[in-house]
Amino acid sequence: MATTVHEPPEAKPHPTLSDDGGWHDLTPSTGNLLAVDDSSPASRTGIWVALAAITMTFAAITSAMVVRQGASLDWRHFTLPPVLYLNTALLLASSVTLELARKGVASFSRGVQPGRSRPLGWLCVTLGLGLLFVGGQYTAWLQLKAEGWYLATNPSSSFFYLFTAMHGLHVLGGLVGLTMVIWRFSRPVSTLRLSTLSTVSYYWHFMDVLWIYLLLLLWTRI
């Protein structure tokens, strides 16, 4: 009787551990790491946990301000520096440019957009707008100091400096993330992953929403 010989099944590459601790398939032959899906429940959960912690921190400070204002007779109101409204427009615009960059990077990863210059340009514009926002916040502090409102002048000014300084520090953290994204995406062989860009985008948009909340809070309470 004839004996049928079956060929062994083709071996598939095993997943490898990436530098950032995520499991993913072997790098494609094109070298385009954007094509690799390294998203995981752990990475998605991490950003939401971080945003929840930031939310709880600002909620606690908000509660402290409301209690302090209601329990004292020395609370003095002052007019917010007009530059804050310009800063708000800059931050909102940065969210728009970041979304344009995300769409461009996604198109580049699928091969729909051959070049990286356009999404890279939008990323740089986002970074520039973020830097202008931080500079505008410092300008607001200078305007208040010129009017005689310092950190210890009144509880109202103390909370103003506290809120804007804490938000500014978190925005600086977002600028560090954007710088990392730009550096990875601009390398001759891009080492940027879509999950990294998504994480930075979620954080940046959250800073945008948080600032709108803080501006309304300061406008109604200060």
C-alpha positions as a printed Julia matrix, in Angstrom:
222×3 Matrix{Float64}:
   0.0    0.0    0.0
   1.16   3.52  -0.75
   2.03   5.67   2.22
   1.02   9.32   2.22
   3.57  11.65   3.7
   2.2   14.88   5.14
   4.35  17.97   5.2
   4.77  19.47   8.65
   2.74  22.63   9.3
   4.49  25.89   8.62
   5.95  27.34  11.78
   4.71  30.78  12.73
   6.92  33.28  14.49
   6.34  33.56  18.2
   5.58  36.93  19.73
   8.48  38.82  21.21
   8.66  41.2   24.11
   9.09  44.83  23.06
  11.24  47.42  24.79
   8.18  49.0   26.37
   7.04  45.69  27.86
   4.26  44.89  25.34
   3.95  41.68  23.37
   3.77  41.94  19.59
   4.58  39.96  16.47
   7.95  40.13  14.81
   8.69  43.4   13.06
   7.4   43.35   9.47
   9.88  43.17   6.64
   9.1   46.76   5.7
  10.47  47.92   9.05
   7.35  50.02   9.61
   6.55  49.57  13.29
   3.39  51.63  12.81
   1.93  48.57  11.09
   2.34  46.5   14.26
  -0.64  46.47  16.61
   0.86  46.48  20.1
  -2.22  47.7   21.92
  -3.23  45.75  24.98
  -5.85  46.05  27.74
  -3.07  46.88  30.2
  -1.78  49.84  28.18
  -5.29  51.19  27.61
  -6.14  50.79  31.28
  -2.95  52.55  32.36
  -3.8   55.86  30.71
  -7.34  55.87  32.12
  -6.03  55.15  35.62
  -3.6   58.06  35.29
  -6.34  60.42  34.08
  -8.61  59.29  36.91
  -5.87  60.07  39.44
  -5.4   63.56  37.98
  -9.16  64.13  38.09
  -9.32  63.15  41.76
  -6.43  65.48  42.58
  -8.07  68.52  40.99
 -11.45  67.57  42.48
  -9.88  67.56  45.94
  -8.35  71.0   45.42
 -11.67  72.29  44.07
 -13.42  71.06  47.2
 -10.79  72.73  49.39
 -11.29  76.04  47.56
 -15.07  75.93  47.92
 -14.81  75.19  51.64
 -12.16  77.89  52.16
 -14.2   80.49  50.32
 -17.39  79.69  52.21
 -15.76  79.65  55.65
 -13.93  82.98  55.48
 -14.73  86.66  55.23
 -11.38  87.66  53.69
 -12.01  86.24  50.22
 -11.32  88.93  47.62
 -12.34  88.73  43.98
 -10.23  89.95  41.06
 -10.5   90.05  37.29
  -8.87  87.19  35.43
  -6.04  88.22  33.06
  -7.47  88.51  29.51
  -4.57  86.46  28.14
  -6.2   83.36  29.65
  -8.85  83.44  26.94
  -6.21  83.57  24.23
  -4.46  80.66  25.93
  -7.73  78.72  25.81
  -7.98  79.26  22.06
  -4.38  78.08  21.62
  -5.04  74.89  23.57
  -8.24  74.14  21.66
  -6.41  74.68  18.38
  -3.67  72.29  19.5
  -6.22  69.51  19.96
  -7.43  70.06  16.39
  -3.91  69.95  14.94
  -3.12  66.83  16.98
  -6.13  65.03  15.52
  -5.02  66.05  12.03
  -1.61  64.58  12.84
  -3.17  61.34  14.09
  -5.14  60.92  10.87
  -2.0   61.6    8.82
   0.07  59.09  10.79
  -2.65  56.46  10.43
  -2.77  57.05   6.66
   1.0   56.75   6.49
   0.91  53.45   8.39
  -1.58  52.03   5.88
   0.47  53.22   2.92
  -2.26  55.63   1.81
  -0.04  58.66   2.38
   3.48  58.15   1.01
   5.26  60.91   2.92
   5.58  61.84   6.57
   6.05  65.57   6.13
   2.4   66.58   6.59
   1.59  64.63   9.79
   5.03  65.53  11.14
   4.27  69.17  10.45
   0.97  68.96  12.34
   2.75  67.36  15.28
   5.26  70.21  15.36
   2.44  72.77  15.17
   0.77  71.04  18.14
   3.99  71.21  20.09
   4.4   74.9   19.24
   0.85  75.73  20.33
   1.44  73.9   23.6
   4.58  75.91  24.25
   2.69  79.13  23.5
   0.02  78.09  25.99
   2.6   77.6   28.74
   4.19  80.93  27.87
   0.76  82.57  27.98
   0.12  81.18  31.46
   3.39  82.7   32.65
   2.3   86.0   31.08
  -0.93  85.81  33.1
   1.12  85.45  36.3
   3.17  88.51  35.37
   0.0   90.51  34.77
  -1.37  89.56  38.17
   1.9   90.45  39.9
   1.87  93.82  38.17
  -1.54  94.43  39.73
  -0.29  93.45  43.18
  -1.75  89.93  43.3
   0.86  87.5   44.59
   0.69  83.94  45.86
   0.14  85.02  49.48
  -1.88  88.18  48.82
  -5.26  86.5   49.36
  -6.7   82.96  49.44
  -8.29  83.64  46.05
  -4.95  84.44  44.39
  -3.34  81.47  46.16
  -5.82  79.06  44.59
  -5.42  80.75  41.21
  -1.67  80.2   41.21
  -2.1   76.66  42.53
  -4.59  75.61  39.86
  -2.74  77.17  36.94
   0.66  75.93  38.12
  -0.51  72.34  38.55
  -2.24  72.35  35.19
   0.84  73.89  33.59
   3.06  71.14  35.0
   0.77  68.49  33.56
   0.82  70.27  30.19
   4.62  70.19  30.3
   4.35  66.43  30.76
   2.22  66.29  27.63
   4.81  68.35  25.75
   7.47  65.8   26.72
   5.25  63.07  25.29
   4.72  65.03  22.07
   8.46  65.57  21.74
   9.03  61.82  22.08
   6.38  61.13  19.42
   7.95  63.62  17.0
  11.42  62.19  17.55
  10.31  58.6   16.96
   8.23  59.46  13.92
  10.93  61.6   12.29
  13.66  58.95  12.44
  14.77  57.45   9.09
  13.03  54.22  10.12
  10.1   55.27  12.25
   9.97  53.67  15.7
   6.64  55.27  16.61
   3.7   53.01  17.38
   0.09  54.04  16.9
  -0.72  53.05  20.49
   1.91  55.5   21.75
   0.45  58.33  19.7
  -3.06  57.44  20.89
  -1.97  57.5   24.54
  -0.33  60.91  24.17
  -3.44  62.18  22.34
  -5.81  61.02  25.07
  -3.67  62.76  27.68
  -3.44  65.97  25.66
  -7.16  66.17  24.98
  -7.8   65.57  28.67
  -5.57  68.55  29.51
  -7.74  70.56  27.13
 -10.99  69.54  28.86
  -9.43  70.05  32.3
  -8.39  73.58  31.43
 -11.91  74.48  30.26
 -13.21  73.26  33.6
 -10.59  75.24  35.53
 -11.25  78.41  33.55
 -14.98  78.21  34.26
 -14.27  77.46  37.91
 -11.91  80.42  38.29
 -14.25  82.71  36.38
 -17.18  81.9   38.68
 -15.28  81.67  41.97
 -12.38  84.1   41.66
